Amino acid sequence: MINKNIKYARIVYAVLFLLLLAVEIFIGMYVHDSFVRPYIGDLLVVILLWALVRILIPYKAVWLSGAIFVFSVLVELSQLIPLVDFLGIKNRLMRVLMGTSFAYGDLFAYAAGCAVTAVVDIMLFRKKEKEQPEDSNEGEI
């Protein structure tokens, strides 16, 4: 049986994911500036990925923010080729998801977003550890 805290955490992460997805879609469709779309959008996209993975892994995973950063950097580096053209991808959605142009600024935005998720994880799990008895790991999220 799934622990009640884990079930609740998954719901919270799912709601966060859906909210961030809506914000990302809004930014992608209606914001055409030189700051919010390229930098805030990239910062939020790694938080979006973090929330998605957290739905599946709602318990303590100290490696998660780092893994998402590495994944984001690899996707950005694939834009140096550019991979979407190399693979012949014509689908607009896939081109947007994979990206078509490399930018160093994106790496900083990804790092900032992953720093936010790492701080959130530290704060969440430090709080949970203080709430639980020292000899019990039951209910850890």
Secondary structure, 3 states (H helix, E strand, C coil): CCCHHHHHHHHHHHHHHHHHHHHHHHHHHHCCCCCHHHHHHHHHHHHHHHHHHHHHCCCCCCCHHHHHHHHHHHHHHHCCCCHHHHCCCCCHHHHHHHCCCCCHHHHHHHHHHHHHHHHHHHHHHHHHHHHCCCCCCCCCC
